[in-house]
Amino acid sequence: MSLNAKKDVTPIADGFSRPNQTAPTDWSAYSSAYDLLSMHNPAYQALMQDFSAFFATIEVPQRIYDVGGGTGNYTEIAARAYPGSEIYLIEPDTSMIRSARSKLAAYDNIRFHNLALEDVKGTDACDLVICVHALYAMPEQMQRLGDLHRLLKPGGYLYLIDLGRRMNVADWRKYLFSELRRRHGLIGALRIFWQGREVAKQNKAICEAQESGTYWMHSAAELVSAVRNAGFEIISQKTVYRGYSDLLVCRAK
Ligand SMILES: C[S@@+](CC[C@H](N)C(=O)[O-])C[C@H]1O[C@@H](n2cnc3c(N)ncnc32)[C@H](O)[C@@H]1O
């Protein structure tokens, strides 16, 4: 498999490359608090449980890509479940991938690639592509769905979760605070909220990028239609993440 970057990218210290672009969300700033709030967010935890349950429905995938893998939470579930498989975490943000590298250092079956999806080469290479809450933030999402399809062998699986609805920051703040307060009491909730304040800031940036049309907002039906147009068969579909996101399990035709 080739994971070479295209030419219009800047080499960086770790030998891989990332594109020259500024994202509406400061994913680097987000990375510092990402895992803290994710671990305290029952809606995020429910997504990870769904993902683990998905493995019972498929044969062992030999090669797996986690595209927009962030701090590596889905990569870790896959690496633990499939110690004999090759797992590639594809992530353009340097801070996000640094967190992933340090967290997952004990696994010898993970390769880290500091790249955006649009800079990943490789065709018919893998059995499973994971893409969770990243597609909406990518440029030209229809072409990116084509890229995800290109990476897969015919019959390979795409495990796709995408944020489709407007990120209502006040609603999430209320939800998370009440969950934290229930589990950790008022002082504990306030402390975690303060430590995770960057997440609220970046969620606001996500909302603004959605409203300006930079990030993709879609209904479940619109995502289904786009995924089908990219050459996938849809195996299952459900609304997740408190109604904000869609989960599609698909196979490449
Ligand atoms: C909300 S995080 C999700 C991280 C992880 N998948 C998870 O669910 O925990 C979105 C990630 O998408 C990444 N991303 C943004 N644009 C991308 C692109 N063009 N190609 C690949 N990943 C991208 C960001 O850097 C960020 O780490």
The ligand as a Tripos MOL2 file, in Angstrom:
@<TRIPOS>MOLECULE
LIG
   27    29     1     0     0
SMALL
NO_CHARGES

@<TRIPOS>ATOM
      1 C1        -14.1660   15.6560   15.8890 C.3       1 LIG1
      2 S1        -12.5950   15.0000   15.4680 S.3       1 LIG1
      3 C2        -12.9780   13.2630   15.4520 C.3       1 LIG1
      4 C3        -11.8360   12.3970   15.8840 C.3       1 LIG1
      5 C4        -12.1360   10.9010   16.0280 C.3       1 LIG1
      6 N1        -12.5940   10.3290   14.7880 N.3       1 LIG1
      7 C5        -13.1480   10.6520   17.1140 C.2       1 LIG1
      8 O1        -14.3280   10.4440   16.7990 O.co2     1 LIG1
      9 O2        -12.7620   10.6770   18.2800 O.co2     1 LIG1
     10 C6        -12.4720   15.3690   13.7280 C.3       1 LIG1
     11 C7        -11.0980   15.0610   13.1600 C.3       1 LIG1
     12 O3        -11.1560   15.1620   11.7250 O.3       1 LIG1
     13 C8         -9.8810   15.6060   11.3030 C.3       1 LIG1
     14 N2         -9.9580   16.1220    9.9180 N.ar      1 LIG1
     15 C9        -10.3330   17.3590    9.5220 C.ar      1 LIG1
     16 N3        -10.1840   17.4940    8.1930 N.ar      1 LIG1
     17 C10        -9.7110   16.3040    7.7330 C.ar      1 LIG1
     18 C11        -9.3270   15.8110    6.4430 C.ar      1 LIG1
     19 N4         -9.4280   16.5810    5.3610 N.pl3     1 LIG1
     20 N5         -8.8780   14.5340    6.3470 N.ar      1 LIG1
     21 C12        -8.7920   13.7480    7.4400 C.ar      1 LIG1
     22 N6         -9.1300   14.1670    8.6890 N.ar      1 LIG1
     23 C13        -9.5780   15.4230    8.8380 C.ar      1 LIG1
     24 C14        -9.5230   16.6770   12.3280 C.3       1 LIG1
     25 O4         -8.1510   17.0000   12.3110 O.3       1 LIG1
     26 C15       -10.0130   16.0360   13.6130 C.3       1 LIG1
     27 O5         -8.9920   15.3350   14.2860 O.3       1 LIG1
@<TRIPOS>BOND
     1     1     2 1
     2     2     3 1
     3     2    10 1
     4     3     4 1
     5     4     5 1
     6     5     6 1
     7     5     7 1
     8     7     8 2
     9     7     9 1
    10    10    11 1
    11    11    12 1
    12    11    26 1
    13    12    13 1
    14    13    14 1
    15    13    24 1
    16    14    15 ar
    17    14    23 ar
    18    15    16 ar
    19    16    17 ar
    20    17    18 ar
    21    17    23 ar
    22    18    19 1
    23    18    20 ar
    24    20    21 ar
    25    21    22 ar
    26    22    23 ar
    27    24    25 1
    28    24    26 1
    29    26    27 1
@<TRIPOS>SUBSTRUCTURE
     1 LIG1         1 GROUP 0 **** ****
